[in-house]
Amino acid sequence: MQPVQPSVGAARVNEKHKIIEHYDLVSPYYRLLWGEHIHHGYWVRGDESKETAQIQLIEHLAQLANIKAGSRVLDIGCGFGGSSVYLAKKYGASVTGITISPVQVQMAKEAAAKTKVDASFLLMDAEEMQFAQPFDVLWSVESISHYQNPRQFFASAVKFLKPGGCFALTDWFQKEDLSAAEKKKFIEPIEKGMMVELRGMNDYSGFLVSSGLQVVHRQDLTRNCAKSWDIGMDIIKGKAFWTLAAKLGPGFVTYLKAFRAMRAGFASGNFVCGLFVAKMPEDGANHISSLSNRSVWA
């Protein structure tokens, strides 16, 4: 089932300027809330700390992507650089991270400088990327659901992937064949609070394949990630966060209220955390033939 697209001109929950304003404003508080990594944890045993679980998510994806020393990695929607710095330090990868938030770029640069790793960061729109050289790995953790046209994004992004390279991603999804009532009750509050538009995993599979990639790994991570929002609910019970929310305005209040919607989405099975690893064929040189005419960014 294809997702229903909003009519032209209709206001959308993931307007780009709103996303930039949001992350510029709250990224320092996000780091206090979630730590160095602004994404779900991946629980294997169930008793790991939030921080350990977040690292396990990165490790799980990195191993599936076969990241090696010297791999050129593009971290698309890098947040404040947690994955980029980790991949550079642990795997010896050369990482470029991009985000549309100037505040996040600065935070990421500071994080990389502290650890003295091969990670650089650029202020760049993922839907309008420009690079002179292709990458071994395109990496995106919980970012693409912010984009308004993911089909177009994937078609454009693969131009920056080397033949034999891979696209490794995790993202937020909705259950397949969701009813209108389920969508309204469980998904729309998440979309509004988190400024995302959720699709089914089958949609992403189709986008990847139509972009010339072969899906080699697909996984529903929901059961392993759900504990993130139990922890999140505990974190925001503190009065200090609601005092902060009152100071930052209604947008942040809506974000905090969406924590409850996230937990309900997980519990009901209507919200899905998913993972894909897709490979570029070894003869995929046609996807990068136009790079020589592009501006040099990295």
C-alpha positions in Angstrom: 0.0 0.0 0.0 1.4 3.4 -1.0 1.4 6.1 1.6 -1.1 9.0 1.0 0.9 12.1 0.1 -0.3 15.4 1.5 -1.8 17.8 -1.0 0.5 20.4 -2.6 0.7 23.4 -0.4 -0.6 21.7 2.7 1.3 22.3 5.9 3.4 19.3 6.9 4.7 18.2 10.3 8.2 17.9 8.9 8.7 21.4 7.5 12.5 21.9 7.1 12.7 25.2 8.9 10.8 23.8 11.9 13.3 20.9 12.1 16.3 23.3 11.9 14.8 25.6 14.6 14.0 22.6 16.8 17.5 21.0 16.7 19.3 24.3 17.0 17.3 25.1 20.1 17.2 21.7 21.9 20.3 19.8 20.8 22.3 20.8 24.0 19.3 19.6 26.1 19.0 16.4 24.0 22.6 15.6 24.9 21.6 15.9 28.6 18.6 13.8 28.0 20.0 11.0 25.8 23.7 11.3 26.1 26.2 11.3 23.3 23.9 9.4 20.9 20.6 10.8 19.8 18.9 7.5 18.9 17.3 4.4 20.3 19.1 1.8 22.2 19.3 -1.9 21.1 18.8 -4.3 24.0 20.1 -7.8 23.6 19.9 -9.1 27.2 17.4 -6.5 28.4 19.4 -5.3 31.5 21.9 -3.1 29.7 22.2 0.6 30.5 20.8 3.0 28.0 24.3 4.1 27.0 25.4 0.5 26.4 22.2 -0.2 24.4 22.8 2.8 22.2 26.4 1.6 21.4 25.0 -1.9 20.6 22.7 -0.3 18.0 25.7 1.3 16.3 27.8 -1.9 16.6 25.0 -4.0 15.2 24.6 -1.8 12.1 28.4 -1.3 11.7 29.0 -5.0 11.6 26.3 -5.6 9.1 27.7 -2.8 7.0 31.2 -4.4 7.3 32.9 -1.1 8.1 36.7 -1.4 8.1 39.7 0.7 8.8 40.0 3.4 6.1 36.3 3.0 5.0 34.9 6.3 3.7 31.6 6.8 5.5 29.0 9.5 5.0 26.9 9.9 8.2 23.7 11.4 6.8 21.8 13.3 9.5 24.7 13.0 11.9 23.1 14.8 14.9 25.8 16.0 17.2 28.3 13.5 15.9 27.9 10.5 18.1 28.0 7.8 15.4 30.6 9.6 13.3 33.0 9.9 16.2 32.4 6.3 17.3 33.0 4.8 13.9 36.1 6.8 13.4 37.5 5.8 16.8 36.5 2.2 16.9 36.8 1.2 13.3 39.4 3.6 12.0 36.9 4.9 9.4 37.2 8.3 7.7 33.8 9.8 8.4 32.0 12.9 7.1 28.8 13.9 8.9 26.1 16.2 7.6 23.2 17.9 9.3 21.0 20.9 8.6 21.5 22.3 12.2 24.3 24.7 12.6 24.3 24.1 16.4 24.7 20.3 15.8 27.6 20.9 13.4 29.4 22.9 16.1 28.7 20.3 18.7 29.9 17.5 16.5 33.1 19.4 15.6 33.8 19.9 19.3 33.2 16.2 20.0 35.6 15.1 17.2 38.3 17.6 18.4 38.2 16.1 21.9 38.8 12.6 20.6 41.1 13.6 17.8 39.6 11.3 15.2 39.2 11.4 11.5 35.6 12.9 11.5 34.6 16.1 9.8 31.2 17.8 9.8 29.4 19.9 7.2 26.2 22.0 7.3 24.4 20.3 4.4 20.8 19.4 3.4 20.6 15.6 3.0 18.1 16.1 0.2 20.5 18.4 -1.7 23.9 16.7 -1.2 27.0 17.6 -3.2 30.2 15.6 -3.0 33.1 15.2 -5.5 34.1 11.7 -4.3 31.9 8.7 -3.6 31.8 6.8 -0.2 32.2 3.2 0.8 29.2 3.4 3.2 26.2 5.7 3.4 25.1 5.6 7.0 21.8 7.0 8.4 20.4 6.5 11.9 16.9 7.7 12.5 17.0 10.6 10.1 15.3 9.8 6.9 11.7 9.9 8.4 12.3 13.7 8.7 12.6 14.0 4.9 9.6 15.0 2.8 10.5 12.9 -0.3 12.4 9.7 0.7 12.0 8.1 -2.7 13.8 11.1 -4.3 16.4 11.1 -1.4 17.4 7.5 -2.0 17.6 8.0 -5.8 19.9 11.0 -5.2 22.0 9.5 -2.4 23.1 6.4 -4.2 25.0 8.6 -6.7 27.5 9.1 -3.8 28.0 5.3 -3.2 30.9 3.4 -4.6 30.3 0.2 -6.6 30.2 -2.6 -4.1 29.4 -0.1 -1.3 26.5 -0.3 1.1 23.7 1.9 2.5 23.2 1.1 6.2 20.3 2.7 8.0 17.8 2.5 10.8 14.7 4.5 10.9 11.2 4.9 12.3 8.2 3.2 10.5 4.6 2.5 10.9 3.0 -1.0 10.7 2.1 -2.1 7.2 -1.6 -1.7 6.2 -2.4 0.6 9.1 -6.1 1.5 9.4 -7.2 5.1 9.4 -8.2 4.8 13.1 -4.8 3.3 14.1 -3.0 5.9 12.1 -4.9 8.7 13.9 -4.5 7.2 17.4 -1.0 5.9 17.4 1.0 7.5 14.5 -0.2 11.0 14.0 0.8 12.1 17.6 4.3 10.8 17.0 4.6 12.5 13.6 3.4 15.8 15.1 5.6 15.7 18.1 8.7 14.4 16.4 8.4 16.2 13.1 8.5 13.0 11.0 6.3 11.3 8.4 6.2 7.6 8.9 6.0 5.0 6.2 6.1 1.2 6.1 9.3 -0.8 5.8 8.0 -2.1 2.5 8.1 1.4 1.1 11.8 1.8 2.0 12.6 -1.6 0.5 11.0 -0.4 -2.7 12.9 2.9 -2.6 16.2 1.1 -2.2 15.6 -1.4 -4.9 14.3 1.2 -7.4 17.5 3.2 -6.7 19.6 0.3 -8.0 20.5 -1.3 -4.6 20.1 -4.9 -3.4 18.6 -5.3 0.1 20.8 -7.8 1.8 19.5 -7.4 5.4 16.2 -6.2 6.7 15.3 -6.4 10.4 12.5 -5.3 12.6 14.2 -3.9 15.7 11.1 -2.9 17.6 11.2 -5.4 20.5 14.9 -4.7 21.0 14.4 -0.9 21.0 11.1 -0.4 22.9 12.8 0.1 26.3 14.2 3.4 25.1 10.8 5.1 25.8 10.3 3.4 29.2 13.6 5.1 30.1 12.6 8.3 28.3 9.3 8.5 30.3 11.3 8.1 33.6 13.8 10.8 32.5 11.1 13.4 31.8 9.2 12.9 35.1 11.6 15.3 36.6 10.2 18.8 37.3 13.3 20.3 35.8 12.4 19.1 32.3 8.9 20.6 32.4 10.4 23.9 33.8 12.7 23.8 30.8 9.8 23.0 28.4 7.9 26.1 29.7 10.9 28.2 29.0 11.5 26.7 25.5 7.9 27.0 24.4 5.0 24.9 23.0 7.1 23.1 20.4 9.2 21.4 23.2 6.2 20.7 25.2 4.7 18.9 22.2 8.0 17.0 21.9 7.9 15.8 25.5 4.2 14.8 25.2 5.2 12.7 22.2 7.2 10.4 24.5 4.0 8.9 25.7 2.8 8.5 22.1 6.1 6.7 21.3 5.7 4.3 24.1 2.0 3.6 23.2 3.1 3.1 19.5 5.6 0.5 20.6 3.2 -1.3 22.9 0.4 -1.4 20.3 2.7 -2.7 17.5 1.7 0.2 15.3 5.1 1.9 15.5 8.2 0.0 14.1 11.9 0.5 14.4 13.6 -1.0 11.4 17.0 -1.6 9.9 18.2 -2.0 6.3 21.5 -2.8 4.7 21.5 -2.5 0.9 24.4 -3.1 -1.5 25.5 -1.3 -4.7 26.4 -3.9 -7.4 30.1 -4.1 -8.2 29.3 -2.8 -11.7 27.3 0.2 -10.4 29.7 2.8 -11.8 26.9 4.5 -13.7 25.6 5.8 -10.4 28.7 7.9 -9.8 29.5 9.0 -13.3 28.2 12.4 -12.8 30.3 13.2 -9.6 33.2 14.7 -11.5 31.0 17.6 -12.5 29.9 18.4 -8.9 31.3 20.8 -6.4 34.1 19.6 -4.2 32.8 19.3 -0.6 34.7 16.3 0.8 
